[in-house]
Amino acid sequence: MVVRSQPDASNGDIVAAMLEDVDGASATVKVLSRRDGHQWLLPRNPDYAPIPGDEATIMGKVVTVLRAL
């Protein structure tokens, strides 16, 4: 995966984001959604719930996915 480092992204972009909680920091790759004045990080897998992203730090936008043959 290639991520272009940038502090912001557009609605619908796939982003790398940093989340912090009481257990520390973790990174994730999700679809960015902005609606009703809030930011959400949406998984592509419907088995997982959206993550509230108002406190997330956008690290960059995913621009390429590389796969081995």
Helices and strands as residue ranges (DSSP letters): E 2-5, E 14-21, E 24-35, E 38-42, E 51-52, E 57-64
